[in-house]
């Protein structure tokens, strides 16, 4: 347990001493601010007339009639798409940095079980992603209050916030395999490329009607709230998460770490 605690502290210090928390926080802030800006433009026709393309997009998305329930629903979908990319970047950095900086052999030479090293990385990744989720949710609530959205009700807030949090949890669980991609690719490029491909395949799976069986489409389907997901869908997400962590462990254990 002491080794795990030490490794968590090491991973925490690595993150804090880098610029990644700053950049990821700015990215997290940009997402709710973007939606808030579109809603603000749609609710102010005099500004909309001066912003041709932006106002057209706002009208297309019917932001002018957005209430609290719809507004929080948008953020659930945001967590399933934009949050996915953000979480992949975090995972890629945490697991790929050792290869990029050339510190992997030094880390593996320490008298610490590799399971403790990987578990510490996953715990820091989970806390980091959860923290950014809370930042996004908090800012979205503040911006919604400033814009005086209609339909304010405690039950609406509870359902909306719960939907955002569950969407974020499902998304975080589907990101664990990208630690393996960062390890195999020995850096950041491979996991980011596969993340883009995964999103494209998720859209195709949803169009084909197979989205509930494709792990990376399930958070988006849940966020939309148009249909209830079967228990098998949540089970697939859990299996994907466990498979990602397990295969990453065995790769770190048995792969030739010559660099």
C-alpha positions in Angstrom: 0.0 0.0 0.0 2.9 2.3 0.8 4.3 1.8 -2.7 0.9 2.6 -4.2 0.7 5.8 -2.1 4.2 6.8 -3.2 3.4 6.2 -6.9 0.2 8.2 -6.6 2.2 11.1 -5.1 4.8 10.8 -7.9 2.0 10.9 -10.6 0.4 13.8 -8.9 3.6 15.8 -8.8 4.3 15.0 -12.4 0.9 16.5 -13.3 1.1 19.5 -11.1 4.6 20.4 -12.3 3.5 20.3 -15.9 1.3 22.6 -17.9 -1.3 19.9 -18.8 -3.7 20.7 -15.9 -3.8 24.3 -17.2 -4.4 23.4 -20.8 -7.0 20.8 -20.0 -8.8 23.2 -17.6 -8.9 25.8 -20.4 -10.3 23.2 -22.7 -12.9 22.2 -20.2 -13.9 25.9 -19.7 -14.1 26.5 -23.5 -16.8 23.8 -23.9 -19.5 25.3 -21.7 -18.6 28.8 -22.7 -19.1 27.9 -26.4 -22.6 26.6 -25.7 -23.4 29.5 -23.5 -22.3 32.0 -26.2 -24.5 30.3 -28.8 -27.5 30.5 -26.5 -26.7 34.1 -25.7 -26.5 35.0 -29.4 -29.8 33.1 -30.1 -31.6 35.0 -27.3 -30.4 38.4 -28.6 -31.7 38.9 -32.2 -29.9 42.2 -32.5 -26.6 40.5 -32.0 -27.6 37.5 -34.1 -28.2 39.7 -37.1 -24.6 40.9 -36.9 -23.2 37.4 -36.6 -24.5 35.7 -39.7 -23.0 32.2 -39.6 -23.0 31.9 -35.8 -26.6 33.1 -35.5 -27.6 30.6 -38.2 -26.1 27.8 -36.3 -27.8 28.9 -33.1 -31.1 29.1 -34.8 -30.5 25.7 -36.4 -30.0 24.1 -33.0 -33.0 25.9 -31.6 -31.0 27.5 -28.8 -33.4 30.4 -28.6 -36.0 28.2 -26.9 -33.6 26.3 -24.6 -34.8 25.6 -21.1 -32.9 24.1 -18.2 -33.7 20.5 -19.1 -32.6 20.9 -22.7 -29.6 23.0 -21.6 -28.3 20.3 -19.2 -29.0 17.7 -21.8 -26.7 19.5 -24.2 -23.9 19.2 -21.6 -24.5 15.5 -21.2 -23.9 15.1 -25.0 -20.9 17.4 -24.6 -19.4 15.1 -22.1 -19.9 12.2 -24.4 -18.1 13.8 -27.3 -15.9 16.7 -26.3 -15.2 15.2 -22.9 -14.1 12.0 -24.6 -11.4 13.8 -26.6 -10.3 15.7 -23.5 -10.1 12.5 -21.4 -8.1 10.7 -24.2 -5.6 13.6 -24.2 -5.2 13.2 -20.4 -4.8 9.5 -20.6 -2.4 9.7 -23.5 -0.2 12.2 -21.6 -0.2 10.2 -18.3 0.8 6.9 -20.0 2.7 8.2 -23.0 4.9 10.7 -21.2 7.3 8.0 -19.8 8.1 7.0 -23.4 8.4 10.6 -24.7 10.7 11.7 -21.9 12.7 8.5 -21.8 12.0 7.8 -18.1 10.2 4.5 -18.5 13.3 2.3 -17.8 14.1 4.4 -14.7 10.6 3.9 -13.4 10.5 0.2 -14.1 13.9 -0.2 -12.4 12.4 1.0 -9.0 11.4 -1.8 -6.5 7.7 -1.1 -7.1 5.3 -3.6 -8.6 4.1 -2.6 -12.1 0.5 -3.0 -11.0 1.1 -0.3 -8.4 2.6 2.0 -11.1 -0.3 1.5 -13.5 -3.0 1.7 -10.7 -1.6 5.0 -9.6 -1.7 6.3 -13.1 -5.3 5.2 -13.6 -6.3 6.7 -10.2 -4.7 10.1 -11.1 -6.4 9.9 -14.5 -9.8 9.2 -13.0 -9.5 12.0 -10.4 -8.3 14.4 -13.1 -11.1 13.6 -15.5 -13.7 13.8 -12.6 -12.3 17.2 -11.6 -12.7 18.6 -15.1 -16.3 17.2 -15.2 -17.1 19.1 -12.1 -15.5 22.3 -13.5 -17.7 21.9 -16.7 -20.8 21.2 -14.7 -20.3 24.1 -12.3 -19.6 26.6 -15.0 -22.6 25.4 -17.0 -24.9 25.9 -13.9 -23.4 29.4 -13.4 -23.9 30.4 -17.0 -27.4 29.0 -17.1 -28.3 31.1 -14.0 -26.8 34.2 -15.6 -28.8 33.7 -18.8 -32.1 33.2 -16.7 -33.1 30.0 -18.5 -36.7 29.0 -18.0 -37.8 25.8 -16.4 -35.8 26.1 -13.2 -36.8 23.4 -10.8 -34.9 21.3 -8.3 -36.0 18.0 -9.9 -34.8 19.3 -13.3 -31.5 20.2 -11.8 -31.1 16.9 -10.1 -31.9 14.9 -13.2 -29.8 17.1 -15.5 -26.8 17.0 -13.2 -27.1 13.3 -12.7 -27.2 12.8 -16.5 -24.1 14.8 -17.0 -22.2 12.9 -14.3 -23.3 9.5 -15.5 -22.4 10.5 -19.1 -18.9 11.6 -17.8 -18.5 8.3 -15.9 -19.3 6.2 -18.9 -17.0 8.2 -21.0 -14.1 7.9 -18.6 -14.6 4.1 -18.5 -14.4 3.9 -22.3 -11.1 5.8 -22.2 -9.0 3.2 -20.3 -8.0 1.2 -23.4 -6.2 4.3 -24.7 -3.6 3.8 -22.1 -2.6 0.7 -24.0 -2.5 2.6 -27.3 -0.3 5.2 -25.7 2.0 2.5 -24.4 2.1 0.5 -27.7 2.6 3.7 -29.7 5.1 5.0 -27.2 3.7 8.5 -27.2 0.6 10.5 -27.9 -0.1 10.2 -31.6 -1.5 6.7 -31.8 -4.2 7.1 -29.1 -5.3 10.4 -30.4 -5.7 9.0 -33.9 -7.6 6.0 -32.7 -9.8 8.3 -30.6 -10.8 10.2 -33.8 -11.5 6.8 -35.5 -13.5 5.6 -32.5 -15.8 8.7 -32.7 -16.3 8.2 -36.5 -17.2 4.5 -35.9 -19.5 5.6 -33.1 -21.5 7.8 -35.5 -21.7 5.0 -38.0 -22.8 2.5 -35.4 -25.6 4.8 -34.2 -26.7 5.4 -37.8 -26.8 1.6 -38.4 -28.7 1.0 -35.2 -25.9 -0.9 -33.5 -24.8 1.9 -31.2 -26.0 0.2 -28.0 -23.5 -2.5 -28.7 -20.5 -0.3 -29.5 -18.9 0.9 -26.2 -17.8 4.3 -27.5 -21.3 5.1 -28.8 -23.0 4.2 -25.5 -22.2 7.4 -23.6 -23.6 9.5 -26.5 -26.8 7.4 -26.7 -27.3 7.7 -22.9 -26.7 11.5 -23.1 -29.4 11.9 -25.7 -31.9 10.2 -23.5 -34.1 9.3 -26.5 -34.2 5.6 -25.6 -33.4 3.5 -22.5 -30.2 1.5 -22.8 -30.3 -2.2 -22.0 -28.2 -3.6 -19.1 -25.9 -5.2 -21.7 -24.8 -1.8 -22.9 -23.6 -0.8 -19.4 -22.0 -4.2 -19.1 -20.1 -3.6 -22.4 -18.8 -0.3 -21.1 -17.6 -2.0 -17.9 -16.0 -4.9 -19.8 -14.2 -2.4 -22.1 -12.9 -0.5 -19.1 -11.6 -3.6 -17.4 -10.2 -5.0 -20.6 -8.3 -1.8 -21.2 -6.7 -1.8 -17.7 -5.9 -5.5 -17.9 -4.3 -5.5 -21.4 -2.3 -2.4 -20.4 -0.9 -4.2 -17.3 0.1 -7.3 -19.3 1.7 -5.1 -22.0 3.8 -3.3 -19.4 4.6 -6.6 -17.8 5.7 -8.6 -20.8 6.6 -6.2 -23.6 10.2 -5.5 -24.4 10.9 -2.1 -22.7 14.2 -1.4 -24.3 13.7 2.4 -24.6 
